[in-house]
Amino acid sequence: MSQPIDRRAFLVAGAGLVAASPLLAGLASSAPGRDPDEGVTAPEDLMKEHGVLNRCLLLYEEALRRLERNAEIPPQAFHDTAELIRRFVEEYHEKNEETYIFPEFRRAGKMRDLVDTLQQQHAAGRRVTEEILRLSHPGTYRSAHRQRISHLCRQFIRMYRPHEAREDTVLFPALRTLLSPRHVALLGERMEEEEHKILGEEGFERSVEKVAALEKSLGIYDLTRFTPQS
């Protein structure tokens, strides 16, 4: 007779834990001194950073949509987005990939063609960003630049959608097949050091705040705006 009673007690206790889990999670996340990057591996960190890139691409897409409708769009919408891409994506994120990730595949003789293509696309993206920055600078911007800026943004979006998708689904997961868990963790630590050097303390968090501010300036911060209405 005791076994059913014990099982019921276990189920009741388990239900209580499930009900309390959101509260426990909230308490854990707000614990003082807790590091949000603790336990995050190099591939996870890179995928998280792709979220910032994706939000920058959404900013370009919204600016392009307004151009197509002949709506007023200040050149800062392109310039400020390109500045964030240059700082966060090109000078930090891609530098980490080129310094710590790509060489591991080249040393192992794995996916060399993919790695070479990805690095070539980094270089191409930097050229596009540089031209967008030049043409959209508020001090030198001309309405005649709009068509060229539009073309450059479309090129950038078209390249980086498949670029980051291939990294997330092929390259980054394969890193675990090349390296030991300790080596992967070490790469994450080195990349974290680079974040502090290049972006300062809480560089990722501040970059997310910047992209959110840009989204608000274009009226696309509210996520419900992207929900289909039928």
Sine and cosine of phi, psi and omega as CSV:
sin_phi,cos_phi,sin_psi,cos_psi,sin_omega,cos_omega
0.00,0.00,-0.40,0.92,-0.08,-1.00
-0.96,0.27,-0.44,0.90,-0.08,-1.00
-0.90,0.43,-0.73,0.68,0.04,-1.00
-0.87,0.49,-0.63,0.77,0.00,-1.00
-0.88,0.47,-0.70,0.71,0.02,-1.00
-0.89,0.46,-0.63,0.77,-0.02,-1.00
-0.92,0.40,-0.67,0.75,0.03,-1.00
-0.89,0.46,-0.65,0.76,0.02,-1.00
-0.89,0.46,-0.63,0.78,0.02,-1.00
-0.90,0.43,-0.68,0.73,-0.01,-1.00
-0.91,0.41,-0.64,0.77,0.03,-1.00
-0.90,0.45,-0.70,0.71,0.02,-1.00
-0.89,0.46,-0.65,0.76,0.00,-1.00
-0.90,0.44,-0.65,0.76,0.03,-1.00
-0.89,0.46,-0.62,0.78,0.03,-1.00
-0.89,0.45,-0.64,0.77,0.02,-1.00
-0.92,0.40,-0.65,0.76,0.02,-1.00
-0.88,0.47,-0.70,0.71,0.00,-1.00
-0.89,0.45,-0.57,0.82,-0.05,-1.00
-1.00,0.09,-0.18,0.98,-0.13,-0.99
-0.86,0.51,-0.64,0.77,0.06,-1.00
-0.87,0.50,-0.65,0.76,0.01,-1.00
-0.91,0.41,-0.68,0.73,0.01,-1.00
-0.89,0.45,-0.65,0.76,0.02,-1.00
-0.89,0.45,-0.65,0.76,0.01,-1.00
-0.90,0.43,-0.65,0.76,0.03,-1.00
-0.90,0.43,-0.65,0.76,-0.02,-1.00
-0.91,0.41,-0.66,0.75,-0.06,-1.00
-0.94,0.35,-0.41,0.91,-0.03,-1.00
-0.99,-0.13,0.11,0.99,-0.02,-1.00
-0.87,0.49,0.73,-0.68,-0.03,-1.00
-0.89,0.46,0.68,-0.73,0.05,-1.00
0.99,0.17,0.06,1.00,-0.01,-1.00
-0.96,0.27,0.75,-0.66,-0.02,-1.00
-1.00,-0.02,0.90,-0.44,-0.03,-1.00
-0.91,0.41,-0.31,0.95,0.00,-1.00
-1.00,-0.08,0.01,1.00,-0.02,-1.00
-0.90,0.43,0.80,-0.61,0.02,-1.00
0.99,0.10,-0.09,1.00,0.01,-1.00
-0.98,0.18,0.80,-0.60,-0.03,-1.00
-1.00,0.06,0.20,-0.98,-0.01,-1.00
-0.84,0.54,-0.75,0.66,0.02,-1.00
-0.87,0.49,-0.65,0.76,0.01,-1.00
-0.90,0.43,-0.64,0.77,0.01,-1.00
-0.88,0.47,-0.70,0.71,-0.02,-1.00
-0.91,0.42,-0.64,0.77,0.03,-1.00
-0.91,0.42,-0.63,0.78,0.05,-1.00
-0.88,0.48,-0.66,0.75,0.00,-1.00
-0.92,0.39,-0.47,0.88,0.07,-1.00
-0.89,0.46,-0.41,0.91,0.07,-1.00
-0.89,0.46,-0.61,0.80,0.06,-1.00
-0.91,0.41,-0.70,0.72,0.05,-1.00
-0.86,0.51,-0.70,0.71,-0.01,-1.00
-0.87,0.50,-0.63,0.77,0.01,-1.00
-0.93,0.36,-0.52,0.85,0.10,-0.99
-0.92,0.40,-0.63,0.78,0.04,-1.00
-0.90,0.44,-0.60,0.80,0.07,-1.00
-0.89,0.45,-0.59,0.81,0.05,-1.00
-0.90,0.43,-0.71,0.70,0.06,-1.00
-0.86,0.51,-0.70,0.71,-0.04,-1.00
-0.89,0.46,-0.64,0.77,0.03,-1.00
-0.92,0.39,-0.66,0.75,0.04,-1.00
-0.89,0.45,-0.65,0.76,0.03,-1.00
-0.91,0.42,-0.65,0.76,0.02,-1.00
-0.86,0.51,-0.63,0.78,0.01,-1.00
-0.94,0.34,-0.60,0.80,0.06,-1.00
-0.88,0.47,-0.66,0.75,-0.02,-1.00
-0.89,0.46,-0.52,0.86,0.00,-1.00
-1.00,-0.03,0.13,0.99,-0.04,-1.00
0.84,0.54,0.50,0.87,0.06,-1.00
-0.99,0.13,0.37,-0.93,0.00,-1.00
-0.94,0.34,0.77,-0.63,0.03,-1.00
-0.62,-0.78,0.89,-0.46,-0.02,-1.00
-0.95,0.32,0.52,-0.85,0.00,-1.00
-0.88,0.47,-0.38,0.93,0.02,-1.00
-0.88,0.48,-0.45,0.89,0.01,-1.00
-0.87,0.49,-0.64,0.77,0.05,-1.00
-0.99,0.17,-0.68,0.73,-0.10,-0.99
-0.91,0.41,-0.72,0.69,-0.03,-1.00
-0.92,0.39,-0.60,0.80,0.06,-1.00
-0.91,0.41,-0.69,0.72,0.02,-1.00
-0.90,0.43,-0.58,0.81,0.06,-1.00
-0.89,0.46,-0.69,0.72,0.02,-1.00
-0.91,0.41,-0.65,0.76,0.05,-1.00
-0.88,0.47,-0.70,0.71,-0.01,-1.00
-0.88,0.47,-0.72,0.69,-0.08,-1.00
-0.95,0.31,-0.81,0.59,-0.12,-0.99
-0.99,0.14,-0.72,0.69,-0.10,-1.00
-0.99,0.16,-0.79,0.61,-0.16,-0.99
-0.99,0.16,-0.72,0.70,-0.08,-1.00
-0.99,0.12,-0.34,0.94,-0.01,-1.00
-0.91,-0.42,-0.92,0.38,-0.11,-0.99
-0.86,0.52,-0.80,0.60,-0.03,-1.00
-0.93,0.37,-0.55,0.83,0.05,-1.00
-0.88,0.48,-0.65,0.76,0.05,-1.00
-0.89,0.45,-0.67,0.74,0.03,-1.00
-0.87,0.49,-0.71,0.71,-0.06,-1.00
-0.95,0.31,-0.49,0.87,-0.04,-1.00
-1.00,0.05,-0.63,0.78,-0.17,-0.99
-0.91,-0.41,-0.45,0.89,-0.11,-0.99
-0.99,-0.16,-0.82,0.57,-0.04,-1.00
-0.84,0.55,-0.68,0.73,-0.01,-1.00
-0.87,0.50,-0.51,0.86,0.00,-1.00
-0.90,0.44,-0.63,0.78,0.02,-1.00
-0.95,0.30,-0.60,0.80,0.03,-1.00
-0.92,0.39,-0.65,0.76,0.03,-1.00
-0.89,0.45,-0.61,0.80,-0.02,-1.00
-0.99,0.12,-0.13,0.99,-0.03,-1.00
0.93,0.36,0.49,0.87,-0.04,-1.00
-0.91,-0.42,0.66,-0.75,0.11,-0.99
0.78,0.62,0.62,0.79,-0.05,-1.00
-0.89,0.45,-0.66,0.75,-0.01,-1.00
-0.88,0.47,-0.67,0.74,0.02,-1.00
-0.90,0.43,-0.71,0.70,-0.01,-1.00
-0.88,0.47,-0.67,0.75,0.02,-1.00
-0.89,0.46,-0.67,0.75,0.01,-1.00
-0.90,0.43,-0.68,0.73,0.00,-1.00
-0.88,0.47,-0.66,0.76,0.00,-1.00
-0.94,0.35,-0.61,0.79,0.07,-1.00
-0.89,0.46,-0.60,0.80,0.01,-1.00
-0.95,0.33,-0.54,0.84,0.11,-0.99
-0.85,0.53,-0.74,0.68,-0.02,-1.00
-0.89,0.45,-0.66,0.75,0.01,-1.00
-0.91,0.42,-0.65,0.76,0.01,-1.00
-0.89,0.46,-0.62,0.79,0.01,-1.00
-0.91,0.41,-0.60,0.80,0.05,-1.00
-0.91,0.42,-0.66,0.75,0.02,-1.00
-0.90,0.43,-0.71,0.70,0.00,-1.00
-0.87,0.50,-0.68,0.74,0.00,-1.00
-0.87,0.50,-0.65,0.76,-0.01,-1.00
-0.95,0.32,-0.61,0.79,0.06,-1.00
-0.88,0.48,-0.69,0.73,0.02,-1.00
-0.88,0.48,-0.67,0.74,-0.03,-1.00
-0.92,0.40,-0.73,0.68,-0.08,-1.00
-0.96,0.27,-0.46,0.89,-0.07,-1.00
-0.99,-0.16,0.07,1.00,0.01,-1.00
-0.87,0.49,0.80,-0.59,-0.07,-1.00
-0.82,0.57,-0.49,0.87,-0.04,-1.00
-0.97,0.23,-0.38,0.93,-0.06,-1.00
-0.83,-0.56,0.05,1.00,-0.08,-1.00
-0.91,0.41,0.66,-0.75,0.09,-1.00
-0.77,-0.64,0.52,-0.85,0.00,-1.00
-0.87,0.50,-0.43,0.90,0.02,-1.00
-0.92,0.40,-0.29,0.96,0.00,-1.00
-0.98,0.19,-0.23,0.97,-0.14,-0.99
-0.85,0.52,-0.69,0.73,-0.04,-1.00
-0.91,0.42,-0.67,0.74,0.00,-1.00
-0.92,0.39,-0.68,0.74,0.04,-1.00
-0.87,0.49,-0.68,0.73,0.02,-1.00
-0.86,0.51,-0.71,0.70,0.00,-1.00
-0.89,0.47,-0.68,0.73,-0.02,-1.00
-0.91,0.42,-0.67,0.74,0.00,-1.00
-0.90,0.44,-0.64,0.77,0.03,-1.00
-0.90,0.43,-0.65,0.76,0.06,-1.00
-0.88,0.48,-0.70,0.71,-0.03,-1.00
-0.88,0.47,-0.73,0.68,0.00,-1.00
-0.89,0.45,-0.71,0.71,-0.04,-1.00
-0.88,0.48,-0.59,0.81,-0.01,-1.00
-0.97,0.23,-0.69,0.73,-0.17,-0.99
-0.98,0.18,-0.38,0.93,0.08,-1.00
-0.87,0.50,-0.84,0.54,0.03,-1.00
-0.94,0.35,-0.49,0.87,-0.01,-1.00
-0.87,0.50,-0.81,0.58,-0.04,-1.00
-0.95,0.32,-0.52,0.85,0.03,-1.00
-0.91,0.42,-0.63,0.78,0.02,-1.00
-0.93,0.37,-0.62,0.79,0.05,-1.00
-0.90,0.43,-0.71,0.71,-0.07,-1.00
-0.92,0.38,-0.57,0.82,-0.12,-0.99
-0.98,-0.18,-0.30,0.96,-0.05,-1.00
-0.85,-0.52,-0.86,0.51,-0.16,-0.99
-0.94,0.34,-0.83,0.56,-0.10,-1.00
-0.89,0.45,-0.69,0.72,0.05,-1.00
-0.88,0.48,-0.55,0.84,-0.03,-1.00
-0.94,0.34,-0.32,0.95,-0.01,-1.00
-0.85,0.52,-0.56,0.83,-0.02,-1.00
-0.94,0.34,-0.35,0.94,0.04,-1.00
-0.99,0.12,-0.28,0.96,0.00,-1.00
-1.00,-0.07,-0.56,0.83,-0.19,-0.98
-0.86,-0.50,0.43,-0.90,0.10,-1.00
-0.95,0.30,0.36,-0.93,0.06,-1.00
-0.82,0.57,-0.60,0.80,0.01,-1.00
-0.91,0.42,-0.65,0.76,0.00,-1.00
-0.92,0.39,-0.66,0.75,0.04,-1.00
-0.88,0.48,-0.67,0.74,0.02,-1.00
-0.90,0.44,-0.62,0.78,0.01,-1.00
-0.90,0.43,-0.64,0.77,0.05,-1.00
-0.87,0.49,-0.66,0.75,0.01,-1.00
-0.88,0.48,-0.64,0.77,0.02,-1.00
-0.91,0.42,-0.67,0.74,0.02,-1.00
-0.90,0.43,-0.65,0.76,0.01,-1.00
-0.92,0.39,-0.56,0.83,0.06,-1.00
-0.90,0.43,-0.63,0.77,0.04,-1.00
-0.89,0.46,-0.64,0.77,0.02,-1.00
-0.91,0.42,-0.60,0.80,0.03,-1.00
-0.86,0.51,-0.71,0.71,-0.01,-1.00
-0.92,0.40,-0.59,0.80,0.00,-1.00
-0.92,0.38,-0.73,0.69,-0.15,-0.99
-1.00,0.06,-0.67,0.74,-0.11,-0.99
-0.96,-0.27,-0.20,0.98,-0.05,-1.00
1.00,0.08,-0.02,-1.00,0.02,-1.00
-0.89,0.45,0.64,-0.77,-0.01,-1.00
0.81,0.58,0.66,0.75,-0.04,-1.00
-0.89,0.46,-0.64,0.76,0.02,-1.00
-0.90,0.43,-0.74,0.67,-0.04,-1.00
-0.87,0.49,-0.65,0.76,0.01,-1.00
-0.93,0.37,-0.57,0.82,0.04,-1.00
-0.92,0.40,-0.62,0.78,0.06,-1.00
-0.90,0.45,-0.64,0.77,0.04,-1.00
-0.89,0.46,-0.63,0.78,0.00,-1.00
-0.91,0.41,-0.70,0.71,-0.02,-1.00
-0.92,0.38,-0.56,0.83,0.05,-1.00
-0.91,0.42,-0.64,0.77,0.03,-1.00
-0.89,0.45,-0.64,0.77,0.04,-1.00
-0.92,0.40,-0.65,0.76,0.05,-1.00
-0.88,0.48,-0.67,0.74,0.01,-1.00
-0.90,0.44,-0.61,0.80,0.00,-1.00
-0.91,0.41,-0.45,0.89,0.03,-1.00
-0.98,-0.18,0.02,1.00,0.05,-1.00
0.96,0.28,0.45,0.89,0.00,-1.00
-0.86,-0.52,0.33,0.94,0.00,-1.00
-0.96,0.26,-0.60,0.80,-0.02,-1.00
-0.92,0.40,0.92,-0.40,-0.09,-1.00
-0.90,0.44,-0.45,0.89,-0.03,-1.00
-0.91,0.42,-0.31,0.95,0.00,-1.00
-0.91,0.41,-0.35,0.94,-0.04,-1.00
-1.00,-0.06,0.00,1.00,0.01,-1.00
-0.98,0.17,0.82,-0.58,0.02,-1.00
-0.86,0.50,0.68,-0.73,0.05,-1.00
-0.96,-0.30,0.90,-0.44,-0.04,-1.00
-0.74,-0.67,0.00,0.00,0.00,0.00
